[in-house]
């Protein structure tokens, strides 16, 4: 049997710290984009470890996660309404990744468009 070096609880704590930082501080969009991509990957790793250890995954700061999902919806509407829309921004894609990771972890369906 493999010895786990990083536990699900450790990753959950890191998710909590990062989510709290995003919640409390104004972060430049380019930096926030990278943090969101890292957060999405951490959520996915947490889900894998929690499932492996038969732990019920619970994400911290779900209120902040809801705000990110709302920001994703608003950004989708804005970017889709542009006249010469060709592709979505990197920030939109990072928000989408976090929303998708949250959906994978919670089982809730992420809906972007109405």
Helices and strands as residue ranges (DSSP letters): H 8-24, H 29-52, H 62-81, H 90-106
